Amino acid sequence: MGTRHSGLATGTSHLCMICGALIILCGAINYAMAADAKRVMFLHSFGPQFKPWSDYARTIRAETIRQAKWSIDFSDFSLAGARSDDRESEALLVQYLRALYLREPLDLIIAVGAPAASFIQRHRSELFLTTPMIFTAVDRRRVDYDHLSENDTVVAVNHDFAAILTTILQVLPDTKTVAIVNGVSPNEVFWHEEIQRFLF
């Protein structure tokens, strides 16, 4: 299975993005799986209940169960250190996952969100070199396209900040000030810099 990219512009509904992931997901499962129960891992960026990414994961899981012709064994893991860029805990997670799936490799991995996608790309060779992978619920700027493997599929979005401001002014034409509220996690720092670059 070769590398595939799918980009969706801002303004396209979240449902369309999820459906795009599902279409590719089903193709990956058909390609990689036989009739036996198969192992699919969700790697969450912040946690399995962290919205809105949890909504994407829940919908993908439910639709996969509905469409699949096989029994699927789902597992969920989260990058607990993604909010603080804790590389020490990341190294321990790599060791744990490598030990866990050494003898029984996964059939498919779904990385949900940018931190999960970055984690997988950093450790692809150590953990899941040949396992089919889907990157979803991630902006195209957060994926290193130059280092995708032939087994990777990307279903990305594009956050258009200028369009967001234009929409605000169309709805509230008297707007004079727009406040940007942000945190200090690596993910939020990235987006703060992107917003400044595009808008100022």
Secondary structure, 3 states (H helix, E strand, C coil): CCCEEEEEECCCCHHHHHHHHHHHHHHHHHHHCCCCCEEEEEEECCCCCCCCHHHHHHHHHHHHHHHCCCCEEEEEEECCCCCCCCHHHHHHHHHHHHHHCCCCCCCEEEEECHHHHHHHHHHHHHHCCCCCEEEEEEEHHHCCHHHCCCCEEEEEEECCHHHHHHHHHHHCCCCCCCCCCCCCCHHHHHHHHHHHHHHC
